[in-house]
Amino acid sequence: MVTGTEMEFAPCEGETVVIRGFGPLRPEHAETSIAEATRDPKTRPARRPARAVIMGLSYAPSGRRSTPVFRLRASYRGAVGLAVRAVGSIEDVPRDAWDALAGDAPPFVRWGWIHALEASGSATKKTGWEPRHLTAWRGTTLVGVAPVWKKTHSYGEYIYDFGWASAAQEMGIAYYPKLLVGVPLGPISAPRFLAAPGDDEARGALVQGALDLVKTERCSSLHVIFPTESEADALERGGFSRRTGMQYHWKNPGYATYDDYLARFASKRRTQIKRERGAAEKQGIRIATVRGDAIQPIHADRAWSFYEATAGGRGWGHVQLTQDFFRRIFETFRSEVELVEATKDGRVIAGAFNVASGGRLYGRYWGCFEEHPFLHFHVCLYHSIDECIRLGRTVFEPGAGGEHKIARGFAPSPVHSAHKMFDPRLDRAVRDFVKREREHLVPVFEQGEEMAGIVRPWRTWGSGGEAPGNQ
């Protein structure tokens, strides 16, 4: 039965396991055991679709290093000459060809970002992120790619499956290594199976290539983290367990001024935000964003210092990105990176590293060297909301976690992942849990704006105009 964040289940006769860390479940689920649920044919793993890709596997040297390249010769029904290969480094893939397939996707799935993770020593076999990127080819033409990693832990993913690993251990299942499709330390939804628009054959080959690579690498499971909603839909139809998670996003329906935004709140919440937002000026703190041509090498080092102060200065933190990673990103993505800086008496006292792309702002890392009331809210939230309104950006994703964001206008928003467990016992248990978890979260998303304190529907009141009744 459910007790808090734990649930017991009996996957087979005489075996009881507790999975932890799934968050609170609805009370009506408390008396339903996982064993009962998994006997229901509707919850059993789906069969492989008829249009599955048929693979053959062999090893071959990469020609550049001793790391093996996995060559998977595939024939998709109706397609001729489609081949999928897994490589041991992003450097084994032509940069221009990878980025052409990424199209207008956020920087986090582009060649330069992944290369910075690898080359800086942030995501390597030594750190538990062993590259196994997949490439799909028609003849000599690259038609699909996917960032893939062989993992020996679950850190840096933000799709928390530590409870699954614990349950697997209690069942005598080796949970690690596992195979993961996604980007290290990047809790941002973006395409995971990159191919030309409409080329579903290439995407299907990449998915099947990942499934075959799980077996070749002797992994327990395949995890696709933060795919787009359409990718999550397709993976679910293909037999994956779909998990729904939650972040807090700020959305701009067309505000002309910050007052337009404030007008949507109830009076009490509006007063709170004004008080917090006005604190910086009284404290003598100036906040500004550095971007574009103003970005200099010193800003990369400051961004690293902010990150290190937060990740390394907390008891629960862990520094996973190197200083070289920040230097590479600020050099390669100069037009997309931004650094919010807070200064007091001529000293930089806090900052936040953001990335802007496609009308969206992505908050990545923040840190401070001095503590001041509401400083975190100013640097990470309020200032960037101002900037999003001024620049016409439509969405601000400030990163994973942080229920404090709700009270400042960030509504609960769904994010997705898809999982394939190769042990039937663990697969049944995970399917039941993600189903219950999603049922718990759906009403939260439906009431997102209300939870964020936004009580008035959006109207186009005009620049600087006030909502009716906003006095």
N, C-alpha and C positions, 0 to 999 in steps of 0.2 A: 504494500500500500504506500501511498505518497505521504512523506513526512518532510515538509519544508522543501529542500532542494535534493532530496534523495528518493530513490524508488527501488524497491526490491522486485526481482522477477525470477522465475524458474524456467530457464531456457530448455532444460532437459531434466529428466527424472532425478530427484535428489540433489539438484544443484541450485544454489541461491546466490545471486550476485547483486551488489548495490552499485548503481551508476549515480555519480554525484555531479553537481555543477550544471544542471540543466535549467536552473531557475524555477520559480514557483509555477505550479500547474493549477489549473482550475479545480475547485473542490469536487465537482461532479465526476472527475476522473479518479478520485482517491481510492475507490473500491474496485477498480478494474486492474487486474494484474497484466503484465506484459505477456505472460504465458497464455492467458485467455485471448489476448488480442492477436497474437501470432498464429493462433489456430484458425483465425479467420482468413479464408483464401484471398480476400481483398487486400490484406496487408502483406502477402507473400511477395518475394521479389518477382518483378516482371520478367518475362522471357526476352531474349535478344530479338530485336526487330528483324523482320524478314530481309530488310535491306542492309544487313550487317556487312562490314568489311571483312574479307577473308585475308589473313596475314600469314606470311612465312617469315621466319626469323633466322638470321645468321650474323656472325661477328666479322668485322673487318677493321684493320688499323685506320686511324684517322689521317695518317700521312704527315701530321704536324706534331703529334705527341703520342705517348703510349696509351692514352685514354682510348678505350674501344669506342667505335661508332657502331650503333645497332642499326642494321639495314633491314627494314621490314618491307618486303615486296608485297604490295597489296593489289587486289583486283576487286574493285567495287562493282556491284552488279550494274552493268550498263556503261562502265568506265573502263578504259584500256590504258595500261601503262602508268597507273598511279602508284607511286612508291612513297613510303614513309620511313624516315631515318631519324634516329635519336643521336644527338651529339653531346660531347662532354664539355662544351664551352660555347658561349654566344659568339666567340671569335671564329667558330667554324661555320657561321652563317653570314652571307653577304649582308652588310649593313643596309645598303640601299634597298635591297630586295625585301628584307624584314620590315623596314619602315614603310615601304610601299603597301604592304599587306596590312600594316597597322592603320594606315589612312589617317583620319582625324581623331583617332583614339587619344586619350590622355597620355602625357609623357611616360607614365609609369610602365607601359607595356612596349615602349619603343626600345630599339637596340641600345641606344646610348645609356638609358637608365639601367638596364639589366647589365650592360657591360661595366658600368660604374660599380654596381654591387659586387660583381665578380672580381674585377681588377683591383678594387680597393681592399679586398680581403674580407668584406662584410658578409658575403654569401658564397661560401666555398664548402668543400667536403669537410674541412677542419672545423667549420662553424656549424655543421649539421645541415647545410644546404648544398647538396651535391648536384650540379647542373646535369640535366638529362633532357635538354630541349628537343622538341619534336619538329621535324620539317617534312612537308609533303611536296612531292615533285611529280610533274608530268614531263617526262623526258629530262631535259636539262633546265626546265623552268620551275622555279620555286613558286608553289601555289598556296602553301599554307604553313603556318608556324604556330607553336604554342610554347610558352615558358613553363618548363617542367623541372621539378626538383625531387631528388631522393632524400627524404627526411629521416633523421634519427632522433627527433624531438618534436614538440609542438609549439615551441616559442616563435614569436614573431609572425603569427598567422592571424590572430584576432578572430578566428572561428574556433572557439575553445572546445577542444575534444579531449581534455585531460581526463574527464570522467569516463570516456569511452576506453581510453588506454588503461585506466584502472580496472574497469570491468573486464577487459580482455585479459589482463594479467590474472585476475581471479578465476577466469575460465581456462587458464593455461594456454592462452593464445598470445603469440609474440606480435604486439601491435606495431613495433618498429623493426625494420624500416618501413616507411609508407611512401607512396608516390603522391606528389602534390602538383596541381596546375594552378599557377597564380604568381604573384610577385612578393618576394620577401618584404616584411615590414611595410606592407602597403594595403591597408584596409579600405580600398577604394574600388568601387564597382567599375569594371571596364571589360571589353572583350577579352576572352581567354583563348579562343581558337580563331586565329587571325587568317582570313582568306578574302579573296575578292568577293564583292557583293554577289549573292546568288549562287556561289560555289559551295553548295551543301555537300557535294561529294568530297571535297577536300576537308571540310570540317568533320564529316563523318569518319574519314580515314584517320584524322588526328585523334579523335576520341577512341576509336578502336585500337590505334597504335598505343595510346596510353594504357588501355586495358591489357593489351598483350605485354607491354613493358612491365607492368606490375608483376606478372608471372615470371618473366625473364629475370627481373631483379630480386625475386623472392620477397616481394613486399606483401603486406597484409591487406592493403586497401588502396583505393584511389580517391583523392579529394580535390574537387575543383572549387576554389574559394573566390568569392566576390565576382562571379560571372555576371553578365548582364541578365536582365529578367528573361529575355527571349532565349538565351543560352540555358538558363536554369529550367525553363519550360521544356526545352528540347531534351535535356539530360534526364529530366523526370520522366518524360514519355519513353525514354530509352532504358528505363529500369533503375536509374539512380535514386537514392534517397535524397529528397530535397529538404534542406534546412533553411528556415527563415530566421534571420537575426534582426537586430534593431540598432540604428544609429539615430542621431538627431541632426536634422538639416534645416537650414534657413532658406526660405523660398521667396523670391521677389516677383509678384504678379504684375509689377509695373509702377512701383513707387517712384515719385519724382523727388521726394525729400524724406529725410528721417522722420519728420512730423507726420507724413503720410503713414509711415510704418507704426509709429507710436499711437496713432489715432485708432488703431484696431484693438488696442488693449483696454481692459477695464481700468477705471480710474486708479485703483490701488496699485495694480501692477505697473501702470504707466508712471506713477509717482516713484516707485521703487527703481525703475530703470533710469529715470532722469537723475535721481539722487546718486546712483552708482556711476553713471556716465559723467556726472559733473565733478566727481571726486578728484580726477587726475589734475584738473586745472588748479584746484585748491591746494593740492600737494606739490605744485610746481613741476609736474611731470608733463613732458611733451611727447606725443606719439606721432610717428610718421612712417610711411611705407617707402622703402627703397626698391626701385625696380628699373628694368631696362638698362640704358646706358650708364645709369648711376651705380649699377652693381660693380663692385671691385673685389679683388681677392680677399680683402679683409672681411668682407661680409660673409663669405663662405666659412671663414674661421670663427666668426661670431656665431653663425648658425650652429656650428659644431659645439661651441661652448655652451649655447643655450640647451641643446639636446643633451650634452653630457651632464650639465648641472641637474637636469630633471631625471634622466635615466640612471645616472650614477649616484645621485644625491638622495635617493629615496630607498628605504629599506626593501621595497618590493621591486625596484628598478633593476635593469640590466642593460649595459651599454653593448649594443650589437652592431652599430654602424661606426665605421672608422672616420677619422678626420679627412682622410683622402677621398672618401665617398662624397662628402660635402663639396670639396674642392672640384671634383670632377663634374658634379651636377651643376654647380654654379657656372662652370666654364661651358659645358655642353648645352645647357638649357637657360642661357642668359635671358632670353625673351620671355620665358615662362616663370622663372623663380622670382619670388618677392620676399623681402625681409621687413617685418614690422619691428621698429625699434622704439623703445621707451628711454628717454634721457632725462636726467635730473642734475642740475648744476653742472652741465657739460659732460656728464658721465652716462654711458650706456648701461642701464640697470636691468633691462629685460628685453626680450624679443621673441618673435615667432616666425618660423620658416613656412611660407605658403607657396603653392603652385597654382597658377592661373592658366586655364585652358578651356576653349570652347564655350565661353560664357559662364564658366563655373570657377569657383575658388575652392581649393583644397587646402585645408589646414593640416600641416604635418607635425612640426615639433616646436615646443616653446620652452623657455627657461627664464630664470631671473637670478640676479645676484644680490638683490635686496628685496625685502618684503614690505609691501604697502597695501592697505585695504583696497580691494577691488582691482588690483593691478592685473591679475590674471584675466579678469573679464574684459578690461580695457584692451589689452594687447591681443588676446585671442578671439574676442567676439565683437565688442562694440565698434572698435575702430574699423574692422574689416566689413561690418555691416554698412557703415557709412560709405566705405569705398565701393562696395558692391552696388549700392544705390546710385552713387555718383557715376560709376562706369557702366551701369546697365547690366550687370551680371545677374543671372537668373537664379543661381543656386550657390549656396555656401555650405560646403561639407567640412566641418571643423575636425573631423577625425573620429576615432572609435571612443565609445563610452562617454561618461559625463552627464549624469542626470541633472546637474546644475544648469545645463543648457536649456532645459525645458522652460524654466521660469524666465528665460531671456529670449523667448520667441523661437526656439528651435524645436520643430515638431518631430515626433517619432516617425521614422521612415524605414521601410523594409530594405534589408540587404539579403543576399542569397548565397548558398553554397550547395554543392551536390556531392554525394558520397556513395561509394561502392565498396562494401565489405565483402571479402571473399570467404569468410567463415560464416556458414549459414546461421549459427547461433547469434553471433554478434550482429549480423545483418538484420535479423528479425528484431532484435532489441533496439537497434538504432532507428529502424523504420518506425517503430511504435513511438519512440520518444520524439522524433522530429515532427510526427503527426500531431502529437499532443502539444508540443511547444508552439507549433504554428497556430493551433486553435486558441491558445492563450493569447497570442500576440495580435491576431486579426482585429479584435475590438479596439485595441490600443491604437492601431494605425487609423482606424475609422474615426477616432476621436482625437486625432493628432493636434489640430489647431486649438481645440478646446483645452487639451492638456497643457499646451504652450501658453495659455492665457489669452489667446486671440479670440475675442468674443464677437467682433463685428465683421460681417462679410466684406470682402474687398469691393470697393467702388472706385471708379475713376473720378476723384474729386478735383483733379487739376493740381498743378504745381503749388505746393504749400497749402492746399486746401485742407479743411478739417472734415472729419466724418460728422454726419448729423448727430447732434447731442454731445459732441466733444467740446466741452467747455473747460 
